[in-house]
């Protein structure tokens, strides 16, 4: 907050790089190793936006770039959630990466440890 007698010129301020919500989310998602998963909630938290799990889901659903492993982001209860290529197509790449399933849910012990990626 600028005080009454303080004046700041734009030239006096350093310009810092600012990552957008999407950029920060993609940084987290792209760091998830093969064979491991994170929940939408955990991705939002690690990106610095706790409480934005639904926005993470929306971003994942809009992804068509195969270099971004959105299939590694699941619901907190271990179910897969939606997938832009069809929910039924999300399980196959996860299984091929070694993610373990119990029925239609990811076995939660195969998820990333809460501190694995910062």
N, C-alpha and C positions, 0 to 999 in steps of 0.2 A: 504494500500500500504506500502510495506516495504521500508524504507529509505536506503540510501547507507551504512550507518554504523550500521544498525540493522539486527540482525540475530535472527530468531525465530525457536526454536526446536519444533517438533511435541509434545514432552512430556510437553512443556510449555503451550500448548493450551488445553483448556477444550473441551471435546467432547460433543456437544449439540445434543439432538435428533432432527432429521430433518424429518418432515412429507412430504410424497410425495404428488403430485397433487391429486392422487386418494384418499389417506387417508384423506386429508383435505376436499375434495368434499364429501366423505362418511360421515364425521363428520357433515357437514351441512345438508345433506339429511336425515340422521338418526335422526336429531333433529327437523324435521318438524312434528308438531303434527298431529294426525288423524284429518281429516276434513279440513285441510288447505293445501295450495300449495305454491310453489315458482316457479319463472321462471328460465329457464336455465341460463339466464344472472345474476339473483340475486344470484343463487347458486355459480356461478363463482366468483362474486364480494365478497361474504361472505367468500369464501374459500381462498381469497387473490389473485385471478387470474382474475382481471377484463379484459374483452375482450376474455375470453376463453369459452364462452357459447357453441360453437360448440363442443369443447372438452368435456364439461360436458355432452352434448347430446350423444356423442360417448360412454362415460363411462356408462351412463344410459342404453344405448341399449345393452351393453355387460353384464349387470347384470342379473343373474338368481337366486340370493339369495333372498328368500322371506322376510328375515329380513331387507333388505334394501328397503325402500319404494320409489323406483324410479318412481312409478306411480304418486307421489305427485309433480313431476317436470313437468312443462308445458311451453308452449311458452308464450312470453310476451303479446301477443294479446289475451290470454285466450284460444286459441285452444290447443288441447292436445299434438300434436306432435306425434312422433312415440313411439312404445312400443315393446319390444322384444318378447312379447307374442301376438302381433298383436294390432294395434292401436284401433280396435273396442273393445278390452278387457280392455282398460285403464279406460274407463268411468265408468264401473260398480263398481269397488272398490271405486272410488272417491265418487260416489253417495251414496254408502252404508256407507261411512264415514261422509256424510252430506254436501259435497261440492255441491253448488247450480249451476245449469247450465241454460243458456239462449240459447236454440238451441244447437249447438255443441260447445259452448264456456263456460268456467267457468265464472260465474259472478264475475268480478274482485273485487267487494266489499267483496267477500268471501275469497280473498287471504290474506296471512299474511301481517300484517303491515310491512313497510320497516324496522322497528327497533325491531321486535319481537324476532328475533334470532340473536345473535352476534357471 
